[in-house]
Amino acid sequence: MNADDVQLHESYEYEGVCLPNDVLRSTMDDLKTFHVRQDDVFVDSFPKSGTTWTLEIASAVLHDGDIDALNTTHNFERGPFLEMTVGGHQNRDLPRTHKMLAEAPMSSPRLIKSHLPVQLLPPQVWKKKVKVIYVIRNPKDVVVSYFHHYRLFAPRDNLQFDDHFEMFMEGTNHYGKWWDHDIKFYQRRHLDHILFLRFEEMKNDLRGTVKQISEFLGKSFSDEILDAITDHCTFENMKKNPMANPDTMIKEFLGKDIPDGQSFMRKGIVGGWKTSLSKAQSKALGDVCREKLKGTGLSFDDI
């Protein structure tokens, strides 16, 4: 694939939500009737909130902690990205992920990744009450991580952080307003088929998160297996694992090496925003956070 075919940085509006061009309008239309299996497991989040990390944990759990089996297939293939076809906007011959999910003989349960907000997920997700794991992250860390994500996929755009920050504040970045995304899932956190996680708590107690996800998916593991999954899913081990780090697939998608110093898995820390946001930006985002979340019960520390 030619790197210029990738349109992840360009966007259009679909039912009030800004989506990347490579999330095709035809795909979004198809998802309205997408067949969801009763035992499907969705991992969803606003971008750069811990989706890949959570997906790897869920995949390890569904593989019963068989780390050798995990390392034979890339994370992208074990948890297909429902709505995204990288390069699909320019290259209409590329297979659509949602069609491959429907047609390929994938074993059950299927693990499916998405960044779609509540209202754009396939309606059968809610009708059939399939399991959804949703993870949120402090928006100050999200905005910084999202900027580096854009720069990784679209370096020729020379996006400046101040411009990106304004898009984030206005909700005109890909996948729309982060507060709408988080709030609508937060309001469903009490549903039996929803597991609501926080990035910061995952960092603080990864093993506890592994156990929580295991129980949510109906698994009961020995301490040995829980420890093995926890070790496999540390940021450091995932970053150096070519079957867990998206860099491996990004090189293939873009048809070129990733520049030194850049990576899909960059730092994976809590509070990294403190060295990136100005005092004015930190205050402005904190003010928006408090305004948008007021009365919802949802809050973030260190805002």
C-alpha positions in Angstrom: 0.0 0.0 0.0 1.2 3.5 -0.8 1.4 5.7 2.3 -0.5 8.4 0.4 -3.5 6.1 0.2 -4.0 6.2 4.0 -6.7 8.8 4.9 -6.7 8.4 8.6 -6.0 12.2 9.1 -8.9 13.4 6.9 -12.5 13.3 7.9 -16.2 13.8 7.2 -19.3 14.0 9.4 -21.6 11.1 9.9 -24.8 11.6 11.9 -23.2 14.5 13.8 -19.9 12.7 14.5 -16.6 13.4 12.8 -15.1 10.2 11.4 -11.8 9.5 9.6 -12.2 9.1 5.8 -11.0 5.5 6.1 -14.1 4.8 8.2 -16.2 4.7 5.0 -19.7 6.0 4.9 -20.8 2.8 3.2 -19.3 0.8 6.1 -21.2 2.9 8.6 -24.4 2.4 6.7 -23.8 -1.4 6.6 -23.2 -1.5 10.4 -26.8 -0.6 11.0 -27.7 -4.2 9.9 -24.4 -5.8 11.0 -25.1 -9.3 12.4 -23.7 -9.5 16.0 -23.2 -12.9 17.5 -24.5 -13.4 21.0 -21.1 -14.3 22.3 -19.2 -11.4 20.6 -16.9 -9.3 22.8 -16.4 -5.7 21.9 -13.6 -3.5 23.2 -14.4 0.2 22.8 -13.1 3.5 23.8 -12.4 7.0 22.6 -9.1 6.9 20.7 -5.9 6.8 22.7 -7.5 5.8 25.9 -6.1 2.3 26.2 -7.9 0.3 23.6 -5.0 -1.8 22.2 -3.9 -2.6 25.8 -7.4 -3.6 26.9 -7.8 -5.6 23.7 -4.6 -7.6 24.4 -5.7 -8.4 27.9 -9.1 -9.6 26.6 -7.5 -11.6 23.9 -5.1 -13.3 26.4 -8.1 -14.1 28.6 -10.1 -15.6 25.7 -7.0 -17.7 24.9 -7.0 -19.0 28.5 -3.6 -17.4 29.1 -1.9 -19.4 26.2 0.8 -16.8 25.5 2.5 -18.9 22.8 -0.8 -19.0 20.9 -1.2 -15.2 21.2 2.3 -14.7 19.8 1.5 -16.5 16.5 -1.1 -13.9 15.4 -1.0 -10.1 15.6 -3.3 -8.2 17.9 -4.9 -6.5 14.9 -6.0 -9.9 13.6 -7.1 -11.3 16.9 -9.3 -8.2 17.5 -10.3 -6.7 14.1 -11.1 -3.0 13.9 -14.8 -3.1 13.1 -15.3 0.2 11.3 -11.8 0.9 9.9 -10.3 -0.1 6.5 -6.9 1.5 6.4 -6.4 2.9 2.9 -10.0 2.1 2.0 -11.0 5.6 1.0 -8.5 5.7 -1.8 -8.3 2.0 -2.6 -11.9 0.7 -3.0 -10.6 -2.9 -3.7 -9.4 -3.4 -0.2 -11.5 -5.8 1.8 -13.8 -4.2 4.4 -13.2 -5.4 8.0 -16.9 -5.7 8.8 -17.5 -7.8 5.7 -14.6 -10.1 6.6 -16.0 -10.5 10.1 -19.3 -11.5 8.6 -17.9 -13.9 6.0 -14.7 -15.4 7.4 -15.1 -18.5 9.6 -13.8 -16.9 12.8 -14.2 -19.0 15.8 -16.4 -17.8 18.7 -16.2 -15.7 20.7 -15.1 -13.0 18.3 -13.1 -10.1 19.8 -13.9 -6.9 18.0 -12.3 -3.5 18.4 -14.1 -0.2 17.9 -13.9 3.5 18.6 -17.5 4.2 17.7 -19.7 6.0 20.2 -22.8 4.4 21.7 -25.2 5.6 19.0 -23.1 4.4 16.1 -22.3 0.9 17.2 -24.4 -1.8 15.5 -27.9 -1.8 17.0 -27.6 -5.5 17.7 -24.9 -4.8 20.3 -27.6 -3.3 22.5 -30.5 -5.5 21.4 -28.6 -8.7 22.1 -26.8 -7.2 25.1 -23.4 -8.6 24.1 -20.4 -7.9 26.3 -18.7 -4.6 25.8 -15.5 -3.5 27.6 -15.1 0.3 27.6 -12.1 2.1 28.9 -11.7 5.8 29.6 -8.6 8.0 30.3 -7.8 11.4 31.6 -8.6 13.7 28.6 -5.4 15.7 29.2 -3.3 12.6 28.5 -5.7 11.6 25.7 -5.2 14.9 23.8 -1.4 14.6 23.9 -1.4 10.9 22.9 -3.9 11.7 20.1 -1.6 14.4 18.7 1.3 12.0 18.4 -1.0 9.4 16.8 -2.0 11.9 14.1 1.7 12.8 13.5 2.5 9.1 13.2 -0.1 8.5 10.5 0.0 11.8 8.7 3.5 13.3 9.0 3.2 15.3 5.8 0.3 17.3 7.3 2.8 18.8 9.7 0.0 19.2 12.3 0.9 21.6 15.1 -0.1 20.8 18.6 -2.0 24.1 19.2 -4.2 23.4 16.2 -4.8 19.9 17.3 -5.7 21.1 20.8 -8.3 23.4 19.5 -9.9 20.6 17.5 -10.0 18.5 20.6 -11.6 21.3 22.6 -14.2 21.8 19.9 -14.9 18.1 19.4 -14.0 18.3 15.7 -11.3 15.6 15.9 -12.0 12.1 14.8 -14.7 10.3 16.7 -16.2 13.6 17.9 -16.5 15.0 21.3 -14.6 13.0 23.9 -17.0 14.0 26.6 -20.1 12.7 24.7 -18.3 9.4 24.0 -17.3 8.8 27.6 -20.6 10.1 29.2 -22.8 7.9 27.1 -20.9 4.8 28.0 -20.6 5.9 31.6 -24.4 6.1 31.8 -24.5 2.4 30.9 -21.8 1.2 33.3 -24.4 -0.5 35.5 -25.6 -2.8 32.7 -24.6 -6.4 33.2 -23.0 -6.6 29.8 -20.8 -3.5 30.2 -17.4 -3.5 31.9 -16.3 0.1 32.5 -12.6 0.6 33.1 -10.2 3.5 33.8 -6.7 3.6 32.2 -5.3 5.0 35.4 -6.6 2.1 37.5 -5.3 -0.3 35.0 -1.8 1.2 35.4 -2.1 1.1 39.2 -3.3 -2.5 39.4 -2.8 -4.4 36.1 -3.2 -7.8 37.7 -6.5 -6.7 39.3 -7.7 -5.5 35.9 -6.7 -8.9 34.3 -8.7 -10.7 37.0 -11.7 -8.3 36.5 -11.7 -8.8 32.8 -11.4 -12.6 33.3 -14.4 -12.7 35.6 -16.4 -10.5 33.2 -15.7 -12.9 30.4 -16.7 -15.9 32.5 -13.2 -17.2 33.2 -11.6 -18.4 36.4 -7.8 -18.7 36.3 -5.1 -19.9 38.6 -2.7 -17.4 40.1 -0.1 -18.7 37.7 -2.2 -17.9 34.6 -3.2 -14.5 36.0 0.5 -13.7 36.5 1.4 -14.9 33.0 -1.3 -12.7 31.4 -0.3 -9.7 33.6 3.4 -10.1 32.6 2.5 -10.4 28.9 0.3 -7.3 29.0 2.7 -4.9 30.7 3.4 -1.8 28.5 7.1 -2.7 28.3 6.5 -6.3 27.1 3.8 -5.3 24.7 5.9 -2.6 23.2 8.8 -5.0 22.4 6.4 -7.8 21.2 5.9 -7.6 17.4 2.6 -9.5 17.8 1.2 -7.0 20.3 2.7 -3.6 19.2 0.7 -2.1 16.3 4.0 -0.7 14.9 4.5 -4.0 13.1 1.3 -3.7 11.2 1.6 0.1 10.7 4.9 -0.4 8.8 3.1 -2.9 6.5 0.1 -0.5 6.0 2.2 2.5 5.3 4.8 0.7 3.3 7.7 2.3 5.1 9.6 2.3 8.3 8.3 4.4 11.3 10.6 7.3 12.0 13.0 7.0 14.9 11.5 8.2 18.1 7.9 7.5 17.0 5.7 4.6 17.9 2.0 3.7 18.3 2.9 2.7 21.8 4.7 5.8 22.9 4.9 6.1 26.7 1.7 4.7 28.2 2.0 6.7 31.4 -0.3 8.6 33.6 0.2 12.3 33.8 2.4 12.7 30.7 0.4 15.8 29.8 2.2 17.8 32.4 5.2 18.2 30.1 3.2 18.9 27.0 0.3 21.2 27.9 0.8 24.9 28.7 -0.7 26.2 31.9 -3.4 28.0 29.8 -4.2 24.8 27.9 -4.4 22.7 31.1 -6.8 25.2 32.6 -8.9 25.5 29.5 -9.3 21.7 29.2 -9.9 21.3 32.9 -12.7 24.0 32.7 -14.3 22.2 29.7 -14.1 18.9 31.5 -15.8 20.2 34.6 -18.5 22.0 32.5 -19.3 19.0 30.3 -19.3 16.4 33.1 -21.2 18.4 35.6 -24.1 16.4 37.0 -23.1 13.2 35.3 -21.2 11.6 38.2 -18.2 11.1 35.9 -15.0 12.9 36.9 -11.2 12.6 36.4 -8.4 13.1 39.0 -5.8 15.7 38.4 -8.0 17.9 36.2 
